[in-house]
Amino acid sequence: MTDTDPHIHVDRKVAEAGAAVRDVIASTFGLAGDAPTVVTTGCGRRVPYAMTSPRPESVTCLACREHARREHLRLAGQVESLGRTPGTAVTGDQAAKAAERHRNLARRFSG
C-alpha cells in the first residue's frame, strides 16, 4: 500500500463489494459486517477502502476500470444463464434486467 497513489480504484471483488451486499447479508443472517479498512483492487494494489468506488465516474485507475468492465460483462452473462435455468427463483425477465444493469455498468466503466 502506498500513500502517494492519487487514484481512485475499484475493489477486486466487484460483485461482492459495497453497502448493498453488506445490507443483504445483514438482513439475511442478522450480521452487520464492517467495511474493510484495506482492500485489494482490480489492478492488484492494496489500498485503503476509502480510495475505492463502485461508481464508474469516480474510478480514475485505468487498470481498475478495465477490470470492472470485464467483471460486469462476466456477471451479465452469468445472470442471463441463471435466468434460463429451469427451477431457479429468478425469472427470465428479472435476469434480463439484471444483466442489462451489469452491461450498462460495463459501458460506463469503458467510457
C-alpha positions as CSV (number, residue, x, y, z in Angstrom):
1,M,0.0,0.0,0.0
2,T,1.3,3.4,-0.9
3,D,0.2,6.8,0.5
4,T,1.2,8.6,-2.7
5,D,-1.2,6.8,-5.1
6,P,-3.7,9.6,-6.1
7,H,-6.0,7.2,-8.0
8,I,-9.5,6.0,-7.0
9,H,-9.7,2.3,-7.6
10,V,-12.3,-0.4,-7.7
11,D,-12.4,-3.4,-5.3
12,R,-11.2,-6.6,-7.0
13,K,-14.4,-8.3,-5.8
14,V,-16.7,-6.1,-7.9
15,A,-19.9,-8.1,-7.2
16,E,-19.2,-8.6,-3.5
17,A,-18.1,-5.0,-2.7
18,G,-20.3,-2.3,-1.4
19,A,-23.0,-1.5,1.0
20,A,-25.8,-3.3,-0.9
21,V,-24.1,-6.7,-0.4
22,R,-23.5,-5.9,3.3
23,D,-27.2,-5.0,3.6
24,V,-28.3,-8.3,2.1
25,I,-26.1,-10.2,4.4
26,A,-27.3,-8.2,7.4
27,S,-30.9,-8.7,6.5
28,T,-30.5,-12.4,5.7
29,F,-28.3,-13.5,8.6
30,G,-28.7,-10.7,11.1
31,L,-25.0,-9.9,10.9
32,A,-23.7,-6.4,10.3
33,G,-20.2,-6.5,8.9
34,D,-17.9,-3.6,8.9
35,A,-16.4,-2.2,5.7
36,P,-12.8,-3.4,5.4
37,T,-10.1,-0.8,6.0
38,V,-7.8,-2.1,3.2
39,V,-8.8,-3.9,0.1
40,T,-7.1,-5.5,-3.0
41,T,-8.1,-3.6,-6.1
42,G,-8.8,-4.7,-9.7
43,C,-5.2,-3.6,-10.6
44,G,-3.7,-5.7,-7.8
45,R,-2.8,-2.9,-5.4
46,R,-3.8,-2.9,-1.7
47,V,-5.3,0.5,-0.9
48,P,-7.5,2.0,1.8
49,Y,-11.2,1.1,1.3
50,A,-11.8,4.9,1.2
51,M,-9.8,5.1,-2.0
52,T,-12.2,2.8,-3.9
53,S,-15.5,3.4,-5.5
54,P,-18.2,1.2,-7.3
55,R,-19.2,4.3,-9.3
56,P,-17.6,4.3,-12.8
57,E,-17.4,8.1,-12.9
58,S,-15.2,8.2,-9.7
59,V,-12.7,5.5,-10.7
60,T,-9.5,7.0,-12.1
61,C,-7.3,4.0,-12.2
62,L,-7.4,2.7,-15.8
63,A,-6.5,-0.9,-15.0
64,C,-9.3,-0.9,-12.3
65,R,-11.8,0.5,-14.8
66,E,-10.9,-2.3,-17.3
67,H,-11.1,-5.0,-14.5
68,A,-14.6,-3.7,-13.5
69,R,-15.8,-3.6,-17.1
70,R,-14.7,-7.3,-17.6
71,E,-16.3,-8.3,-14.3
72,H,-19.6,-6.7,-15.1
73,L,-19.7,-8.3,-18.5
74,R,-18.9,-11.7,-16.9
75,L,-21.7,-11.2,-14.3
76,A,-24.2,-10.2,-17.0
77,G,-23.5,-13.5,-18.8
78,Q,-23.9,-15.4,-15.5
79,V,-27.1,-13.7,-14.6
80,E,-28.6,-14.4,-18.1
81,S,-27.6,-18.0,-17.8
82,L,-29.2,-18.3,-14.4
83,G,-32.5,-16.9,-15.8
84,R,-32.5,-19.7,-18.4
85,T,-32.0,-22.4,-15.8
86,P,-35.2,-24.3,-15.1
87,G,-36.4,-24.2,-11.5
88,T,-34.5,-21.1,-10.4
89,A,-36.2,-18.5,-8.3
90,V,-35.2,-15.8,-10.9
91,T,-37.5,-15.3,-13.8
92,G,-36.1,-14.7,-17.3
93,D,-37.3,-11.1,-17.2
94,Q,-35.6,-10.4,-13.9
95,A,-32.4,-12.0,-15.2
96,A,-32.5,-9.9,-18.4
97,K,-33.0,-6.7,-16.4
98,A,-30.1,-7.5,-14.0
99,A,-27.9,-8.5,-17.0
100,E,-28.7,-5.2,-18.7
101,R,-27.8,-3.3,-15.5
102,H,-24.4,-5.0,-15.5
103,R,-23.8,-4.3,-19.2
104,N,-24.7,-0.7,-18.6
105,L,-22.1,-0.5,-15.8
106,A,-19.6,-2.2,-18.1
107,R,-20.2,0.5,-20.7
108,R,-19.8,3.3,-18.1
109,F,-16.5,1.8,-16.9
110,S,-15.2,1.7,-20.5
111,G,-16.1,5.3,-21.2
